Structures are given as structure tokens and as C-alpha cells.
Amino acid sequence: MTKENRIDRRFAQLRAEGRKALVTYIVAGDGGLGNTVPMMHQLVEAGSDLIELGVPFSDPMAEGPVIQKGHERALEHKSSLRKCLELVKEFRREDGETPVILMGYANPIEKMGAEQFADAARDAGVDGALTVDLPAEEAGPLNQLLGERGLRNIFLLTPTTSEERIGAITRLASGFVYYVSLKGVTGAGHLDLDSVRDNLARIRRHTDLPLCVGFGIKDGASARAVSEPGDGAVVGSVLVSTIGEARDAAEAKGKITSLVGEMRAALDA
């Protein structure tokens, strides 16, 4: 393991305080490139512990219609992987503590070049990457490049991941593990809390990394419910939907503040 980074420090701090992590996701450039960094600061102010910044991509296969539309809106605003890195660098001018993870797909990284991406991410102040469509069997080279630069490589596990693959993936993972609570795409379905509990227990046999649960988290009650057997909740679709439906940046900011504040209060209750 390379040197400790912001993700490790944040989870250690939360553990020491007996609190659960609130991880929030927005798409870089959704609502306009000029509004992304103010929104990131607003998420932190409202109670977010870690930020996942979605890297817009033309074919975001794991996403439901809400986040797909967020990617489309961001691409209309000319957002890209390079723009994401610039936004993180801008965010770091005021916030040197909140962990930022880039969540996206392999194609933009391959287009930039994995080593150049790892260097640029480190230099911008990124703390980790979650590459949705990069299977464990092909993740070794990027894993090494990120690790050498003190960045964490976050992996997804699902209800259908086999015991063997849980072992293989958790051996590569660092920072935290993102458990997908539903079969399907982001924003889909209803939470099966018994399944979440059983699968987190299964994953826990393989790793001591924090376990955060996402997909299907819509409000304070669902955030609290999934975080109880794990270490935190990841919320995305409801935030991206709010940004998409808002008439302007001020309305989006107000509604996001209210939503995130409700979830923070529920997690801390």
C-alpha cells in the first residue's frame, strides 16, 4: 500500500467519530462547467464526506436514464476528462481535505493514456478512480500506476458477484469498496435490505476496506438503512435528477442542499 491519502484519512476520521460516510455523485459539467465547482463546495457544506465526480461519456452503460441524461447535458457543455481534471484543480484551491474520486469509463482514460491520466489526476488533486467497465482481469496496469502515485482504485461489487471474484477484486481494491445494492442500472428498483446485509457480510470476509452502498438511495431513510450494515451510502441519481430539473443554478443549489442535509442528518441520527 502506498502512502495514506485523503480517502483513507476521511474514513479513519469517520470511524473514530462513530459516523457513516455520505458519498455524493454529480456529473462534471452538468448544469454548466462554471457551476460544477460551486456545486462541489455546496455538497461539502451540506454534509458530503466524499465526492464522486462523474466523467461524462457518450455510452455510460451502467447508468439509468437519469444519469445518462446528466452525461448528455455535460457533453453538450463540452465537458471531458481533461475538463474534469481542471475542475478538481480549481476545487482544490479552496478545499484541500475533501476526497474526490473520478467515476467514469475506460475509453477516455485509454484515449489519454493510462500513465498520463495517473500523473494528471495526481497533479490535479484527485484521490481515486472508479472505472466502471474495467474488469479486474485487466485492471492490473492502471492499479499499479495509480498506487505508485498514492491514488486509490475503487471497484464495484454487485449482488451477483461470485465468491471467487469478490476475492480477486478486493485484492486489487483500495480506498473503499462500492457495493451496488441492486441488479440493474443506477436509479433502478427497490432496496432489498436483507440482501444488502447478507452480501456486505460476505464481502467483509474478504476485506477490511470500508464498504459503501449505492444505487437506489433516494432520501435520508434509504441512506440510513443501507449504511447501518456498511460504512456509508453513495447517492447519485436523485442529485443528478435535481440538477436536471432545476430552472437555474440557484434552484439546483437550494434543492441539493436540502437533500444532502436530510441525508446527513439521517446518517448522524
C-alpha positions as CSV (number, residue, x, y, z in Angstrom):
1,M,0.0,0.0,0.0
2,T,1.3,3.4,-0.9
3,K,1.2,6.5,1.3
4,E,-2.1,7.4,3.0
5,N,-4.3,9.7,1.1
6,R,-7.5,11.8,1.7
7,I,-9.8,8.8,1.3
8,D,-8.0,6.8,4.0
9,R,-7.9,9.8,6.3
10,R,-11.6,10.6,5.9
11,F,-12.7,7.1,6.7
12,A,-10.4,6.9,9.7
13,Q,-11.8,10.1,10.9
14,L,-15.4,8.9,10.4
15,R,-14.6,5.6,12.2
16,A,-13.1,7.4,15.1
17,E,-16.2,9.6,15.4
18,G,-18.6,6.6,15.0
19,R,-20.2,8.2,11.9
20,K,-21.1,6.9,8.4
21,A,-19.8,8.3,5.2
22,L,-22.0,10.2,2.8
23,V,-20.6,9.9,-0.7
24,T,-22.2,12.2,-3.3
25,Y,-22.1,11.9,-7.1
26,I,-22.6,14.6,-9.7
27,V,-21.5,14.7,-13.4
28,A,-18.8,17.2,-14.2
29,G,-20.3,19.9,-16.4
30,D,-23.9,19.0,-15.8
31,G,-25.6,22.3,-15.3
32,G,-22.7,24.1,-16.9
33,L,-18.9,23.8,-16.4
34,G,-18.9,27.1,-14.4
35,N,-21.4,25.6,-11.9
36,T,-19.6,22.3,-11.1
37,V,-17.0,23.6,-8.6
38,P,-19.6,25.8,-6.7
39,M,-21.8,22.7,-6.5
40,M,-18.9,20.6,-5.2
41,H,-18.4,23.1,-2.4
42,Q,-22.1,23.2,-1.7
43,L,-22.2,19.4,-1.4
44,V,-19.4,19.6,1.2
45,E,-21.1,22.4,3.1
46,A,-24.3,20.4,3.2
47,G,-22.6,17.4,4.7
48,S,-21.0,15.3,2.0
49,D,-17.8,13.4,3.1
50,L,-16.5,12.3,-0.3
51,I,-17.4,13.5,-3.8
52,E,-17.6,11.2,-6.8
53,L,-17.2,13.4,-9.9
54,G,-18.7,11.7,-13.0
55,V,-16.6,11.9,-16.1
56,P,-19.0,12.4,-19.0
57,F,-19.0,9.6,-21.6
58,S,-21.2,9.0,-24.6
59,D,-22.1,5.4,-23.6
60,P,-22.4,5.2,-19.8
61,M,-23.7,1.6,-19.8
62,A,-24.1,1.2,-16.0
63,E,-26.3,4.3,-15.7
64,G,-30.0,4.6,-15.7
65,P,-31.8,7.2,-17.8
66,V,-31.4,10.0,-15.1
67,I,-27.6,9.8,-15.1
68,Q,-27.4,9.1,-18.8
69,K,-29.2,12.4,-19.4
70,G,-26.7,14.1,-16.9
71,H,-23.9,12.8,-19.1
72,E,-25.6,14.1,-22.2
73,R,-26.1,17.5,-20.7
74,A,-22.5,17.7,-19.6
75,L,-21.3,16.7,-23.1
76,E,-23.4,19.5,-24.5
77,H,-21.4,21.8,-22.3
78,K,-18.2,20.4,-23.8
79,S,-17.2,18.6,-20.6
80,S,-14.5,15.9,-20.9
81,L,-11.9,14.1,-18.8
82,R,-9.4,16.9,-19.2
83,K,-12.1,19.4,-18.1
84,C,-12.8,17.2,-15.1
85,L,-9.2,17.4,-14.0
86,E,-9.2,21.2,-14.4
87,L,-12.3,21.4,-12.2
88,V,-10.7,19.3,-9.5
89,K,-7.7,21.5,-9.6
90,E,-10.0,24.6,-9.2
91,F,-11.8,22.9,-6.3
92,R,-8.5,22.2,-4.5
93,R,-7.8,26.0,-4.4
94,E,-10.3,26.2,-1.6
95,D,-10.7,22.7,-0.3
96,G,-7.6,20.6,0.4
97,E,-9.4,18.0,2.5
98,T,-12.5,16.5,0.9
99,P,-11.7,13.4,-1.1
100,V,-12.5,13.5,-4.8
101,I,-12.9,10.3,-6.9
102,L,-13.3,10.4,-10.7
103,M,-16.0,7.9,-11.7
104,G,-16.1,7.0,-15.4
105,Y,-15.3,4.6,-18.1
106,A,-12.1,3.1,-19.6
107,N,-12.3,4.7,-23.0
108,P,-11.4,8.3,-22.0
109,I,-8.5,7.0,-19.9
110,E,-7.2,4.9,-22.7
111,K,-7.5,7.8,-25.1
112,M,-5.5,10.0,-22.8
113,G,-3.0,7.2,-21.9
114,A,-3.1,5.5,-18.6
115,E,0.2,6.8,-17.3
116,Q,-0.6,10.4,-18.4
117,F,-4.0,10.1,-16.7
118,A,-2.5,8.9,-13.5
119,D,0.0,11.8,-13.5
120,A,-2.6,14.3,-14.4
121,A,-5.0,13.0,-11.7
122,R,-2.4,13.2,-9.0
123,D,-1.3,16.7,-10.1
124,A,-4.9,17.9,-10.1
125,G,-5.6,16.7,-6.6
126,V,-7.7,13.6,-7.4
127,D,-7.7,10.9,-4.7
128,G,-9.0,7.9,-6.5
129,A,-10.6,6.5,-9.7
130,L,-13.6,4.2,-10.2
131,T,-13.6,2.8,-13.8
132,V,-16.9,1.2,-14.2
133,D,-16.2,-1.0,-17.2
134,L,-12.6,-2.1,-16.3
135,P,-12.8,-5.7,-15.2
136,A,-10.4,-7.0,-12.5
137,E,-8.6,-9.1,-15.0
138,E,-7.5,-6.1,-17.0
139,A,-7.1,-3.6,-14.1
140,G,-3.6,-4.5,-13.0
141,P,-1.6,-1.9,-15.0
142,L,-3.9,1.0,-14.1
143,N,-4.0,-0.2,-10.5
144,Q,-0.2,-0.1,-10.3
145,L,0.1,3.3,-11.9
146,L,-2.5,4.8,-9.5
147,G,-0.9,3.1,-6.5
148,E,2.5,4.4,-7.3
149,R,1.1,7.9,-7.2
150,G,-0.8,7.5,-4.0
151,L,-4.2,7.3,-5.7
152,R,-6.8,4.7,-4.8
153,N,-8.6,2.4,-7.2
154,I,-12.2,1.9,-6.3
155,F,-14.1,-1.2,-7.5
156,L,-17.8,-2.2,-7.8
157,L,-19.2,-5.4,-6.4
158,T,-22.8,-6.5,-7.1
159,P,-25.4,-8.9,-5.7
160,T,-24.3,-11.4,-8.4
161,T,-20.5,-11.2,-7.9
162,S,-19.2,-14.7,-7.1
163,E,-17.2,-15.5,-4.0
164,E,-14.1,-16.1,-6.2
165,R,-14.4,-12.8,-7.9
166,I,-15.1,-10.9,-4.6
167,G,-11.7,-12.3,-3.5
168,A,-10.0,-11.3,-6.8
169,I,-11.5,-7.8,-6.8
170,T,-10.9,-7.0,-3.1
171,R,-7.2,-8.0,-3.5
172,L,-6.9,-5.2,-6.1
173,A,-9.2,-2.6,-4.4
174,S,-8.0,0.3,-2.2
175,G,-9.8,3.3,-0.6
176,F,-13.2,1.6,-0.2
177,V,-15.4,-0.9,-2.0
178,Y,-18.6,0.3,-3.7
179,Y,-21.3,-2.2,-3.3
180,V,-24.1,-2.0,-5.9
181,S,-27.3,-2.8,-3.9
182,L,-29.5,-3.6,-6.9
183,K,-29.4,-5.8,-10.0
184,G,-29.6,-3.2,-12.8
185,V,-28.6,0.3,-13.6
186,T,-28.3,3.4,-11.3
187,G,-31.6,4.7,-10.0
188,A,-33.4,1.5,-10.6
189,G,-35.6,-0.7,-8.4
190,H,-36.3,-1.0,-4.7
191,L,-33.7,-1.8,-2.0
192,D,-33.7,-5.3,-0.5
193,L,-32.1,-4.6,2.8
194,D,-31.7,-8.3,3.8
195,S,-29.8,-8.9,0.6
196,V,-27.6,-5.8,1.3
197,R,-26.8,-7.1,4.8
198,D,-26.1,-10.6,3.6
199,N,-23.8,-9.5,0.8
200,L,-21.9,-7.0,2.9
201,A,-21.2,-9.7,5.4
202,R,-19.9,-11.9,2.5
203,I,-17.7,-9.1,1.2
204,R,-16.4,-8.4,4.8
205,R,-14.9,-11.9,5.0
206,H,-12.5,-10.8,2.2
207,T,-11.5,-7.3,3.1
208,D,-11.2,-4.7,5.9
209,L,-11.8,-1.8,3.5
210,P,-14.8,0.5,4.1
211,L,-17.9,-0.7,2.3
212,C,-20.2,1.9,0.8
213,V,-23.6,1.1,-0.7
214,G,-25.0,2.8,-3.7
215,F,-27.8,2.6,-6.4
216,G,-31.4,3.2,-5.2
217,I,-30.6,5.7,-2.4
218,K,-33.2,8.4,-2.7
219,D,-33.6,10.0,0.7
220,G,-32.5,10.1,4.3
221,A,-34.3,6.9,5.3
222,S,-32.8,4.8,2.5
223,A,-29.3,6.3,3.1
224,R,-29.5,5.4,6.8
225,A,-30.9,1.9,6.1
226,V,-28.1,0.8,3.7
227,S,-25.3,2.4,5.8
228,E,-26.2,0.5,9.0
229,P,-24.6,-2.8,7.9
230,G,-21.8,-0.9,6.0
231,D,-19.7,2.2,6.3
232,G,-21.6,4.7,4.2
233,A,-24.1,5.5,1.5
234,V,-23.5,6.7,-2.1
235,V,-26.1,8.9,-3.6
236,G,-26.2,10.0,-7.2
237,S,-29.4,9.7,-9.3
238,V,-31.5,11.9,-7.1
239,L,-28.9,14.6,-7.1
240,V,-28.4,14.4,-10.9
241,S,-32.2,14.5,-11.4
242,T,-32.4,17.6,-9.2
243,I,-29.8,19.4,-11.2
244,G,-31.6,18.4,-14.5
245,E,-35.0,19.6,-13.3
246,A,-33.9,22.9,-11.7
247,R,-34.7,26.1,-13.6
248,D,-31.3,27.6,-12.8
249,A,-28.2,27.1,-10.7
250,A,-29.6,28.8,-7.6
251,E,-32.6,26.5,-7.5
252,A,-30.4,23.4,-8.0
253,K,-28.1,24.6,-5.2
254,G,-31.1,25.1,-2.8
255,K,-32.6,21.7,-3.5
256,I,-29.3,19.9,-3.4
257,T,-28.5,21.5,0.0
258,S,-31.9,20.3,1.3
259,L,-31.5,16.8,0.0
260,V,-27.9,16.3,1.2
261,G,-28.7,17.9,4.6
262,E,-31.6,15.5,5.1
263,M,-29.3,12.5,4.3
264,R,-26.5,13.8,6.6
265,A,-29.0,14.2,9.4
266,A,-30.4,10.7,8.9
267,L,-26.9,9.2,8.9
268,D,-25.9,11.1,12.1
269,A,-29.2,10.4,13.9
